[in-house]
Amino acid sequence: MNANMQLSRGVPGRSFEHRISNPAVRAQIGRRALEGERVEALAAEFQVSASTVRRYRDAAAGEVR
């Protein structure tokens, strides 16, 4: 599996490409969501779904803990 793939939490054995390939940008989106920016605003800014922003936020929360 290459660095731009992640195993899906929903379907065992399946993987997907990140909508945003740059891990630093994904982390930045997650941190901004954790800091209180609206998920919908971040989704619009980066042209991703709100659920994608929430996944990045949850991943960033795991890094902070």
PDB file of N, CA, C, O and CB in Angstrom:
ATOM      1  N   MET A   1       0.857  -1.173   0.000  1.00  0.00           N
ATOM      2  CA  MET A   1       0.000   0.000   0.000  1.00  0.00           C
ATOM      3  C   MET A   1       0.903   1.235   0.000  1.00  0.00           C
ATOM      4  O   MET A   1       1.859   1.307   0.772  1.00  0.00           O
ATOM      5  CB  MET A   1      -0.975  -0.002   1.234  1.00  0.00           C
ATOM      6  N   ASN A   2       0.597   2.213  -0.872  1.00  0.00           N
ATOM      7  CA  ASN A   2       1.458   3.396  -0.909  1.00  0.00           C
ATOM      8  C   ASN A   2       1.075   4.388   0.183  1.00  0.00           C
ATOM      9  O   ASN A   2       0.085   4.200   0.890  1.00  0.00           O
ATOM     10  CB  ASN A   2       1.381   4.070  -2.282  1.00  0.00           C
ATOM     11  N   ALA A   3       1.870   5.445   0.309  1.00  0.00           N
ATOM     12  CA  ALA A   3       1.689   6.404   1.408  1.00  0.00           C
ATOM     13  C   ALA A   3       0.397   7.186   1.298  1.00  0.00           C
ATOM     14  O   ALA A   3      -0.051   7.768   2.287  1.00  0.00           O
ATOM     15  CB  ALA A   3       2.847   7.364   1.452  1.00  0.00           C
ATOM     16  N   ASN A   4      -0.219   7.217   0.115  1.00  0.00           N
ATOM     17  CA  ASN A   4      -1.437   7.989  -0.067  1.00  0.00           C
ATOM     18  C   ASN A   4      -2.689   7.132   0.104  1.00  0.00           C
ATOM     19  O   ASN A   4      -3.789   7.574  -0.228  1.00  0.00           O
ATOM     20  CB  ASN A   4      -1.439   8.638  -1.433  1.00  0.00           C
ATOM     21  N   MET A   5      -2.536   5.930   0.610  1.00  0.00           N
ATOM     22  CA  MET A   5      -3.675   5.048   0.812  1.00  0.00           C
ATOM     23  C   MET A   5      -3.904   4.847   2.306  1.00  0.00           C
ATOM     24  O   MET A   5      -2.966   4.860   3.103  1.00  0.00           O
ATOM     25  CB  MET A   5      -3.453   3.690   0.103  1.00  0.00           C
ATOM     26  N   GLN A   6      -5.147   4.664   2.659  1.00  0.00           N
ATOM     27  CA  GLN A   6      -5.503   4.409   4.050  1.00  0.00           C
ATOM     28  C   GLN A   6      -6.571   3.340   4.057  1.00  0.00           C
ATOM     29  O   GLN A   6      -7.457   3.333   3.201  1.00  0.00           O
ATOM     30  CB  GLN A   6      -5.994   5.708   4.774  1.00  0.00           C
ATOM     31  N   LEU A   7      -6.494   2.437   5.016  1.00  0.00           N
ATOM     32  CA  LEU A   7      -7.541   1.429   5.132  1.00  0.00           C
ATOM     33  C   LEU A   7      -8.829   2.084   5.579  1.00  0.00           C
ATOM     34  O   LEU A   7      -8.832   2.937   6.467  1.00  0.00           O
ATOM     35  CB  LEU A   7      -7.132   0.317   6.112  1.00  0.00           C
ATOM     36  N   SER A   8      -9.904   1.685   4.969  1.00  0.00           N
ATOM     37  CA  SER A   8     -11.214   2.208   5.316  1.00  0.00           C
ATOM     38  C   SER A   8     -11.667   1.616   6.637  1.00  0.00           C
ATOM     39  O   SER A   8     -11.469   0.429   6.895  1.00  0.00           O
ATOM     40  CB  SER A   8     -12.236   1.908   4.208  1.00  0.00           C
ATOM     41  N   ARG A   9     -12.275   2.445   7.473  1.00  0.00           N
ATOM     42  CA  ARG A   9     -12.810   1.935   8.732  1.00  0.00           C
ATOM     43  C   ARG A   9     -14.108   1.189   8.498  1.00  0.00           C
ATOM     44  O   ARG A   9     -14.503   0.359   9.317  1.00  0.00           O
ATOM     45  CB  ARG A   9     -13.030   3.073   9.728  1.00  0.00           C
ATOM     46  N   GLY A  10     -14.786   1.477   7.376  1.00  0.00           N
ATOM     47  CA  GLY A  10     -16.106   0.916   7.152  1.00  0.00           C
ATOM     48  C   GLY A  10     -16.126  -0.426   6.442  1.00  0.00           C
ATOM     49  O   GLY A  10     -17.021  -1.238   6.678  1.00  0.00           O
ATOM     50  N   VAL A  11     -15.149  -0.672   5.574  1.00  0.00           N
ATOM     51  CA  VAL A  11     -15.162  -1.893   4.789  1.00  0.00           C
ATOM     52  C   VAL A  11     -13.832  -2.614   4.985  1.00  0.00           C
ATOM     53  O   VAL A  11     -12.807  -2.164   4.472  1.00  0.00           O
ATOM     54  CB  VAL A  11     -15.420  -1.589   3.284  1.00  0.00           C
ATOM     55  N   PRO A  12     -13.833  -3.715   5.712  1.00  0.00           N
ATOM     56  CA  PRO A  12     -12.583  -4.434   5.978  1.00  0.00           C
ATOM     57  C   PRO A  12     -11.861  -4.810   4.683  1.00  0.00           C
ATOM     58  O   PRO A  12     -12.474  -5.302   3.736  1.00  0.00           O
ATOM     59  CB  PRO A  12     -12.864  -5.695   6.801  1.00  0.00           C
ATOM     60  N   GLY A  13     -10.555  -4.569   4.661  1.00  0.00           N
ATOM     61  CA  GLY A  13      -9.752  -4.930   3.509  1.00  0.00           C
ATOM     62  C   GLY A  13      -9.769  -3.931   2.373  1.00  0.00           C
ATOM     63  O   GLY A  13      -9.000  -4.071   1.421  1.00  0.00           O
ATOM     64  N   ARG A  14     -10.618  -2.935   2.446  1.00  0.00           N
ATOM     65  CA  ARG A  14     -10.694  -1.922   1.395  1.00  0.00           C
ATOM     66  C   ARG A  14      -9.801  -0.754   1.757  1.00  0.00           C
ATOM     67  O   ARG A  14      -9.592  -0.463   2.935  1.00  0.00           O
ATOM     68  CB  ARG A  14     -12.148  -1.448   1.182  1.00  0.00           C
ATOM     69  N   SER A  15      -9.281  -0.093   0.756  1.00  0.00           N
ATOM     70  CA  SER A  15      -8.495   1.109   0.989  1.00  0.00           C
ATOM     71  C   SER A  15      -8.975   2.189   0.029  1.00  0.00           C
ATOM     72  O   SER A  15      -9.674   1.898  -0.942  1.00  0.00           O
ATOM     73  CB  SER A  15      -6.968   0.834   0.809  1.00  0.00           C
ATOM     74  N   PHE A  16      -8.606   3.412   0.297  1.00  0.00           N
ATOM     75  CA  PHE A  16      -9.020   4.526  -0.549  1.00  0.00           C
ATOM     76  C   PHE A  16      -7.885   5.534  -0.616  1.00  0.00           C
ATOM     77  O   PHE A  16      -7.031   5.585   0.269  1.00  0.00           O
ATOM     78  CB  PHE A  16     -10.321   5.191  -0.013  1.00  0.00           C
ATOM     79  N   GLU A  17      -7.885   6.336  -1.679  1.00  0.00           N
ATOM     80  CA  GLU A  17      -6.923   7.424  -1.772  1.00  0.00           C
ATOM     81  C   GLU A  17      -7.490   8.619  -1.028  1.00  0.00           C
ATOM     82  O   GLU A  17      -8.690   8.888  -1.081  1.00  0.00           O
ATOM     83  CB  GLU A  17      -6.606   7.782  -3.256  1.00  0.00           C
ATOM     84  N   HIS A  18      -6.618   9.328  -0.339  1.00  0.00           N
ATOM     85  CA  HIS A  18      -7.055  10.531   0.354  1.00  0.00           C
ATOM     86  C   HIS A  18      -7.514  11.564  -0.661  1.00  0.00           C
ATOM     87  O   HIS A  18      -6.911  11.707  -1.724  1.00  0.00           O
ATOM     88  CB  HIS A  18      -5.927  11.098   1.236  1.00  0.00           C
ATOM     89  N   ARG A  19      -8.565  12.274  -0.339  1.00  0.00           N
ATOM     90  CA  ARG A  19      -9.044  13.349  -1.214  1.00  0.00           C
ATOM     91  C   ARG A  19      -7.986  14.436  -1.304  1.00  0.00           C
ATOM     92  O   ARG A  19      -7.796  15.036  -2.362  1.00  0.00           O
ATOM     93  CB  ARG A  19     -10.386  13.937  -0.697  1.00  0.00           C
ATOM     94  N   ILE A  20      -7.298  14.692  -0.200  1.00  0.00           N
ATOM     95  CA  ILE A  20      -6.193  15.649  -0.163  1.00  0.00           C
ATOM     96  C   ILE A  20      -4.930  14.827   0.051  1.00  0.00           C
ATOM     97  O   ILE A  20      -4.734  14.232   1.110  1.00  0.00           O
ATOM     98  CB  ILE A  20      -6.384  16.747   0.974  1.00  0.00           C
ATOM     99  N   SER A  21      -4.083  14.804  -0.961  1.00  0.00           N
ATOM    100  CA  SER A  21      -2.929  13.902  -0.918  1.00  0.00           C
ATOM    101  C   SER A  21      -1.829  14.357   0.035  1.00  0.00           C
ATOM    102  O   SER A  21      -1.048  13.530   0.506  1.00  0.00           O
ATOM    103  CB  SER A  21      -2.355  13.758  -2.293  1.00  0.00           C
ATOM    104  N   ASN A  22      -1.752  15.645   0.326  1.00  0.00           N
ATOM    105  CA  ASN A  22      -0.686  16.174   1.175  1.00  0.00           C
ATOM    106  C   ASN A  22      -1.033  15.965   2.652  1.00  0.00           C
ATOM    107  O   ASN A  22      -2.002  16.547   3.138  1.00  0.00           O
ATOM    108  CB  ASN A  22      -0.452  17.676   0.883  1.00  0.00           C
ATOM    109  N   PRO A  23      -0.260  15.143   3.377  1.00  0.00           N
ATOM    110  CA  PRO A  23      -0.580  14.879   4.785  1.00  0.00           C
ATOM    111  C   PRO A  23      -0.494  16.120   5.664  1.00  0.00           C
ATOM    112  O   PRO A  23      -1.211  16.214   6.661  1.00  0.00           O
ATOM    113  CB  PRO A  23       0.347  13.824   5.328  1.00  0.00           C
ATOM    114  N   ALA A  24       0.364  17.072   5.318  1.00  0.00           N
ATOM    115  CA  ALA A  24       0.469  18.299   6.112  1.00  0.00           C
ATOM    116  C   ALA A  24      -0.803  19.131   5.985  1.00  0.00           C
ATOM    117  O   ALA A  24      -1.245  19.742   6.957  1.00  0.00           O
ATOM    118  CB  ALA A  24       1.693  19.127   5.672  1.00  0.00           C
ATOM    119  N   VAL A  25      -1.386  19.156   4.800  1.00  0.00           N
ATOM    120  CA  VAL A  25      -2.636  19.900   4.594  1.00  0.00           C
ATOM    121  C   VAL A  25      -3.778  19.203   5.322  1.00  0.00           C
ATOM    122  O   VAL A  25      -4.623  19.865   5.924  1.00  0.00           O
ATOM    123  CB  VAL A  25      -2.960  20.032   3.080  1.00  0.00           C
ATOM    124  N   ARG A  26      -3.810  17.864   5.273  1.00  0.00           N
ATOM    125  CA  ARG A  26      -4.850  17.135   6.020  1.00  0.00           C
ATOM    126  C   ARG A  26      -4.751  17.450   7.508  1.00  0.00           C
ATOM    127  O   ARG A  26      -5.764  17.671   8.170  1.00  0.00           O
ATOM    128  CB  ARG A  26      -4.725  15.607   5.788  1.00  0.00           C
ATOM    129  N   ALA A  27      -3.533  17.469   8.027  1.00  0.00           N
ATOM    130  CA  ALA A  27      -3.332  17.774   9.450  1.00  0.00           C
ATOM    131  C   ALA A  27      -3.760  19.202   9.762  1.00  0.00           C
ATOM    132  O   ALA A  27      -4.358  19.462  10.806  1.00  0.00           O
ATOM    133  CB  ALA A  27      -1.857  17.567   9.847  1.00  0.00           C
ATOM    134  N   GLN A  28      -3.453  20.127   8.857  1.00  0.00           N
ATOM    135  CA  GLN A  28      -3.840  21.528   9.054  1.00  0.00           C
ATOM    136  C   GLN A  28      -5.361  21.661   9.107  1.00  0.00           C
ATOM    137  O   GLN A  28      -5.893  22.370   9.962  1.00  0.00           O
ATOM    138  CB  GLN A  28      -3.266  22.415   7.925  1.00  0.00           C
ATOM    139  N   ILE A  29      -6.059  20.987   8.203  1.00  0.00           N
ATOM    140  CA  ILE A  29      -7.523  21.018   8.202  1.00  0.00           C
ATOM    141  C   ILE A  29      -8.043  20.463   9.526  1.00  0.00           C
ATOM    142  O   ILE A  29      -8.942  21.046  10.132  1.00  0.00           O
ATOM    143  CB  ILE A  29      -8.097  20.205   7.003  1.00  0.00           C
ATOM    144  N   GLY A  30      -7.489  19.356   9.972  1.00  0.00           N
ATOM    145  CA  GLY A  30      -7.908  18.747  11.234  1.00  0.00           C
ATOM    146  C   GLY A  30      -7.695  19.666  12.415  1.00  0.00           C
ATOM    147  O   GLY A  30      -8.568  19.793  13.275  1.00  0.00           O
ATOM    148  N   ARG A  31      -6.532  20.311  12.464  1.00  0.00           N
ATOM    149  CA  ARG A  31      -6.247  21.237  13.574  1.00  0.00           C
ATOM    150  C   ARG A  31      -7.186  22.436  13.544  1.00  0.00           C
ATOM    151  O   ARG A  31      -7.670  22.875  14.587  1.00  0.00           O
ATOM    152  CB  ARG A  31      -4.786  21.718  13.515  1.00  0.00           C
ATOM    153  N   ARG A  32      -7.445  22.964  12.356  1.00  0.00           N
ATOM    154  CA  ARG A  32      -8.354  24.111  12.258  1.00  0.00           C
ATOM    155  C   ARG A  32      -9.758  23.735  12.726  1.00  0.00           C
ATOM    156  O   ARG A  32     -10.430  24.530  13.382  1.00  0.00           O
ATOM    157  CB  ARG A  32      -8.403  24.638  10.810  1.00  0.00           C
ATOM    158  N   ALA A  33     -10.197  22.529  12.391  1.00  0.00           N
ATOM    159  CA  ALA A  33     -11.511  22.068  12.852  1.00  0.00           C
ATOM    160  C   ALA A  33     -11.514  21.906  14.367  1.00  0.00           C
ATOM    161  O   ALA A  33     -12.493  22.256  15.027  1.00  0.00           O
ATOM    162  CB  ALA A  33     -11.893  20.736  12.173  1.00  0.00           C
ATOM    163  N   LEU A  34     -10.431  21.381  14.918  1.00  0.00           N
ATOM    164  CA  LEU A  34     -10.332  21.238  16.376  1.00  0.00           C
ATOM    165  C   LEU A  34     -10.360  22.590  17.075  1.00  0.00           C
ATOM    166  O   LEU A  34     -10.879  22.713  18.185  1.00  0.00           O
ATOM    167  CB  LEU A  34      -9.052  20.490  16.751  1.00  0.00           C
ATOM    168  N   GLU A  35      -9.799  23.602  16.419  1.00  0.00           N
ATOM    169  CA  GLU A  35      -9.753  24.942  17.006  1.00  0.00           C
ATOM    170  C   GLU A  35     -11.091  25.662  16.908  1.00  0.00           C
ATOM    171  O   GLU A  35     -11.232  26.779  17.407  1.00  0.00           O
ATOM    172  CB  GLU A  35      -8.681  25.769  16.327  1.00  0.00           C
ATOM    173  N   GLY A  36     -12.077  25.031  16.267  1.00  0.00           N
ATOM    174  CA  GLY A  36     -13.418  25.588  16.267  1.00  0.00           C
ATOM    175  C   GLY A  36     -13.924  26.139  14.951  1.00  0.00           C
ATOM    176  O   GLY A  36     -15.052  26.628  14.888  1.00  0.00           O
ATOM    177  N   GLU A  37     -13.121  26.075  13.892  1.00  0.00           N
ATOM    178  CA  GLU A  37     -13.641  26.527  12.599  1.00  0.00           C
ATOM    179  C   GLU A  37     -14.756  25.591  12.169  1.00  0.00           C
ATOM    180  O   GLU A  37     -14.708  24.390  12.435  1.00  0.00           O
ATOM    181  CB  GLU A  37     -12.514  26.580  11.519  1.00  0.00           C
ATOM    182  N   ARG A  38     -15.751  26.139  11.510  1.00  0.00           N
ATOM    183  CA  ARG A  38     -16.906  25.345  11.088  1.00  0.00           C
ATOM    184  C   ARG A  38     -16.491  24.282  10.075  1.00  0.00           C
ATOM    185  O   ARG A  38     -15.774  24.568   9.116  1.00  0.00           O
ATOM    186  CB  ARG A  38     -17.994  26.252  10.487  1.00  0.00           C
ATOM    187  N   VAL A  39     -16.944  23.075  10.298  1.00  0.00           N
ATOM    188  CA  VAL A  39     -16.636  21.956   9.408  1.00  0.00           C
ATOM    189  C   VAL A  39     -17.092  22.272   7.986  1.00  0.00           C
ATOM    190  O   VAL A  39     -16.367  22.010   7.026  1.00  0.00           O
ATOM    191  CB  VAL A  39     -17.306  20.660   9.913  1.00  0.00           C
ATOM    192  N   GLU A  40     -18.281  22.830   7.852  1.00  0.00           N
ATOM    193  CA  GLU A  40     -18.831  23.119   6.527  1.00  0.00           C
ATOM    194  C   GLU A  40     -17.996  24.163   5.794  1.00  0.00           C
ATOM    195  O   GLU A  40     -17.819  24.075   4.579  1.00  0.00           O
ATOM    196  CB  GLU A  40     -20.277  23.599   6.645  1.00  0.00           C
ATOM    197  N   ALA A  41     -17.481  25.153   6.527  1.00  0.00           N
ATOM    198  CA  ALA A  41     -16.650  26.187   5.908  1.00  0.00           C
ATOM    199  C   ALA A  41     -15.329  25.594   5.420  1.00  0.00           C
ATOM    200  O   ALA A  41     -14.866  25.916   4.326  1.00  0.00           O
ATOM    201  CB  ALA A  41     -16.383  27.336   6.905  1.00  0.00           C
ATOM    202  N   LEU A  42     -14.731  24.733   6.227  1.00  0.00           N
ATOM    203  CA  LEU A  42     -13.485  24.081   5.817  1.00  0.00           C
ATOM    204  C   LEU A  42     -13.725  23.161   4.620  1.00  0.00           C
ATOM    205  O   LEU A  42     -12.902  23.095   3.706  1.00  0.00           O
ATOM    206  CB  LEU A  42     -12.883  23.281   6.989  1.00  0.00           C
ATOM    207  N   ALA A  43     -14.844  22.458   4.629  1.00  0.00           N
ATOM    208  CA  ALA A  43     -15.170  21.573   3.511  1.00  0.00           C
ATOM    209  C   ALA A  43     -15.292  22.375   2.217  1.00  0.00           C
ATOM    210  O   ALA A  43     -14.787  21.956   1.175  1.00  0.00           O
ATOM    211  CB  ALA A  43     -16.479  20.804   3.791  1.00  0.00           C
ATOM    212  N   ALA A  44     -15.956  23.519   2.284  1.00  0.00           N
ATOM    213  CA  ALA A  44     -16.106  24.359   1.095  1.00  0.00           C
ATOM    214  C   ALA A  44     -14.755  24.911   0.641  1.00  0.00           C
ATOM    215  O   ALA A  44     -14.458  24.931  -0.553  1.00  0.00           O
ATOM    216  CB  ALA A  44     -17.082  25.514   1.374  1.00  0.00           C
ATOM    217  N   GLU A  45     -13.948  25.355   1.588  1.00  0.00           N
ATOM    218  CA  GLU A  45     -12.640  25.928   1.257  1.00  0.00           C
ATOM    219  C   GLU A  45     -11.743  24.922   0.544  1.00  0.00           C
ATOM    220  O   GLU A  45     -11.049  25.270  -0.412  1.00  0.00           O
ATOM    221  CB  GLU A  45     -11.951  26.427   2.520  1.00  0.00           C
ATOM    222  N   PHE A  46     -11.759  23.674   1.010  1.00  0.00           N
ATOM    223  CA  PHE A  46     -10.857  22.663   0.458  1.00  0.00           C
ATOM    224  C   PHE A  46     -11.548  21.738  -0.545  1.00  0.00           C
ATOM    225  O   PHE A  46     -10.940  20.790  -1.042  1.00  0.00           O
ATOM    226  CB  PHE A  46     -10.264  21.840   1.579  1.00  0.00           C
ATOM    227  N   GLN A  47     -12.809  22.015  -0.838  1.00  0.00           N
ATOM    228  CA  GLN A  47     -13.593  21.255  -1.817  1.00  0.00           C
ATOM    229  C   GLN A  47     -13.622  19.762  -1.490  1.00  0.00           C
ATOM    230  O   GLN A  47     -13.371  18.910  -2.342  1.00  0.00           O
ATOM    231  CB  GLN A  47     -13.025  21.464  -3.217  1.00  0.00           C
ATOM    232  N   VAL A  48     -13.939  19.478  -0.226  1.00  0.00           N
ATOM    233  CA  VAL A  48     -14.115  18.108   0.245  1.00  0.00           C
ATOM    234  C   VAL A  48     -15.447  18.040   0.983  1.00  0.00           C
ATOM    235  O   VAL A  48     -16.077  19.070   1.221  1.00  0.00           O
ATOM    236  CB  VAL A  48     -12.923  17.656   1.170  1.00  0.00           C
ATOM    237  N   SER A  49     -15.872  16.854   1.340  1.00  0.00           N
ATOM    238  CA  SER A  49     -17.123  16.713   2.082  1.00  0.00           C
ATOM    239  C   SER A  49     -16.908  17.038   3.560  1.00  0.00           C
ATOM    240  O   SER A  49     -15.786  17.007   4.066  1.00  0.00           O
ATOM    241  CB  SER A  49     -17.688  15.287   1.924  1.00  0.00           C
ATOM    242  N   ALA A  50     -18.001  17.346   4.228  1.00  0.00           N
ATOM    243  CA  ALA A  50     -17.937  17.614   5.665  1.00  0.00           C
ATOM    244  C   ALA A  50     -17.461  16.368   6.412  1.00  0.00           C
ATOM    245  O   ALA A  50     -16.753  16.483   7.413  1.00  0.00           O
ATOM    246  CB  ALA A  50     -19.317  18.068   6.197  1.00  0.00           C
ATOM    247  N   SER A  51     -17.841  15.183   5.939  1.00  0.00           N
ATOM    248  CA  SER A  51     -17.393  13.958   6.614  1.00  0.00           C
ATOM    249  C   SER A  51     -15.882  13.777   6.483  1.00  0.00           C
ATOM    250  O   SER A  51     -15.242  13.232   7.382  1.00  0.00           O
ATOM    251  CB  SER A  51     -18.121  12.731   6.035  1.00  0.00           C
ATOM    252  N   THR A  52     -15.313  14.230   5.373  1.00  0.00           N
ATOM    253  CA  THR A  52     -13.855  14.176   5.219  1.00  0.00           C
ATOM    254  C   THR A  52     -13.188  15.086   6.237  1.00  0.00           C
ATOM    255  O   THR A  52     -12.199  14.704   6.861  1.00  0.00           O
ATOM    256  CB  THR A  52     -13.438  14.579   3.786  1.00  0.00           C
ATOM    257  N   VAL A  53     -13.725  16.289   6.407  1.00  0.00           N
ATOM    258  CA  VAL A  53     -13.169  17.222   7.394  1.00  0.00           C
ATOM    259  C   VAL A  53     -13.285  16.623   8.791  1.00  0.00           C
ATOM    260  O   VAL A  53     -12.352  16.728   9.588  1.00  0.00           O
ATOM    261  CB  VAL A  53     -13.896  18.596   7.330  1.00  0.00           C
ATOM    262  N   ARG A  54     -14.419  15.997   9.094  1.00  0.00           N
ATOM    263  CA  ARG A  54     -14.583  15.380  10.414  1.00  0.00           C
ATOM    264  C   ARG A  54     -13.578  14.245  10.625  1.00  0.00           C
ATOM    265  O   ARG A  54     -13.064  14.077  11.731  1.00  0.00           O
ATOM    266  CB  ARG A  54     -16.015  14.850  10.579  1.00  0.00           C
ATOM    267  N   ARG A  55     -13.294  13.466   9.580  1.00  0.00           N
ATOM    268  CA  ARG A  55     -12.274  12.406   9.696  1.00  0.00           C
ATOM    269  C   ARG A  55     -10.909  13.010   9.993  1.00  0.00           C
ATOM    270  O   ARG A  55     -10.179  12.504  10.845  1.00  0.00           O
ATOM    271  CB  ARG A  55     -12.208  11.562   8.400  1.00  0.00           C
ATOM    272  N   TYR A  56     -10.560  14.089   9.296  1.00  0.00           N
ATOM    273  CA  TYR A  56      -9.274  14.751   9.531  1.00  0.00           C
ATOM    274  C   TYR A  56      -9.235  15.352  10.939  1.00  0.00           C
ATOM    275  O   TYR A  56      -8.200  15.318  11.605  1.00  0.00           O
ATOM    276  CB  TYR A  56      -9.024  15.852   8.469  1.00  0.00           C
ATOM    277  N   ARG A  57     -10.365  15.901  11.386  1.00  0.00           N
ATOM    278  CA  ARG A  57     -10.446  16.450  12.748  1.00  0.00           C
ATOM    279  C   ARG A  57     -10.248  15.346  13.779  1.00  0.00           C
ATOM    280  O   ARG A  57      -9.503  15.519  14.744  1.00  0.00           O
ATOM    281  CB  ARG A  57     -11.806  17.153  12.976  1.00  0.00           C
ATOM    282  N   ASP A  58     -10.908  14.220  13.577  1.00  0.00           N
ATOM    283  CA  ASP A  58     -10.784  13.101  14.512  1.00  0.00           C
ATOM    284  C   ASP A  58      -9.358  12.561  14.536  1.00  0.00           C
ATOM    285  O   ASP A  58      -8.849  12.191  15.594  1.00  0.00           O
ATOM    286  CB  ASP A  58     -11.764  11.982  14.140  1.00  0.00           C
ATOM    287  N   ALA A  59      -8.721  12.515  13.380  1.00  0.00           N
ATOM    288  CA  ALA A  59      -7.324  12.065  13.318  1.00  0.00           C
ATOM    289  C   ALA A  59      -6.427  13.046  14.062  1.00  0.00           C
ATOM    290  O   ALA A  59      -5.513  12.631  14.774  1.00  0.00           O
ATOM    291  CB  ALA A  59      -6.857  11.917  11.848  1.00  0.00           C
ATOM    292  N   ALA A  60      -6.679  14.338  13.903  1.00  0.00           N
ATOM    293  CA  ALA A  60      -5.880  15.352  14.599  1.00  0.00           C
ATOM    294  C   ALA A  60      -6.108  15.266  16.103  1.00  0.00           C
ATOM    295  O   ALA A  60      -5.178  15.477  16.881  1.00  0.00           O
ATOM    296  CB  ALA A  60      -6.226  16.766  14.087  1.00  0.00           C
ATOM    297  N   ALA A  61      -7.327  14.962  16.519  1.00  0.00           N
ATOM    298  CA  ALA A  61      -7.613  14.827  17.953  1.00  0.00           C
ATOM    299  C   ALA A  61      -6.823  13.668  18.538  1.00  0.00           C
ATOM    300  O   ALA A  61      -6.375  13.740  19.682  1.00  0.00           O
ATOM    301  CB  ALA A  61      -9.124  14.620  18.196  1.00  0.00           C
ATOM    302  N   GLY A  62      -6.647  12.612  17.775  1.00  0.00           N
ATOM    303  CA  GLY A  62      -5.858  11.474  18.229  1.00  0.00           C
ATOM    304  C   GLY A  62      -4.399  11.828  18.404  1.00  0.00           C
ATOM    305  O   GLY A  62      -3.727  11.272  19.273  1.00  0.00           O
ATOM    306  N   GLU A  63      -3.892  12.753  17.585  1.00  0.00           N
ATOM    307  CA  GLU A  63      -2.504  13.200  17.690  1.00  0.00           C
ATOM    308  C   GLU A  63      -2.301  14.078  18.906  1.00  0.00           C
ATOM    309  O   GLU A  63      -1.224  14.075  19.503  1.00  0.00           O
ATOM    310  CB  GLU A  63      -2.089  13.950  16.434  1.00  0.00           C
ATOM    311  N   VAL A  64      -3.337  14.837  19.284  1.00  0.00           N
ATOM    312  CA  VAL A  64      -3.242  15.789  20.388  1.00  0.00           C
ATOM    313  C   VAL A  64      -3.278  15.068  21.724  1.00  0.00           C
ATOM    314  O   VAL A  64      -2.610  15.483  22.671  1.00  0.00           O
ATOM    315  CB  VAL A  64      -4.374  16.817  20.312  1.00  0.00           C
ATOM    316  N   ARG A  65      -4.045  14.003  21.809  1.00  0.00           N
ATOM    317  CA  ARG A  65      -4.246  13.300  23.080  1.00  0.00           C
ATOM    318  C   ARG A  65      -2.993  12.769  23.661  1.00  0.00           C
ATOM    319  O   ARG A  65      -3.019  12.157  24.729  1.00  0.00           O
ATOM    320  CB  ARG A  65      -5.193  12.192  22.912  1.00  0.00           C
TER     321      ARG A  65
END
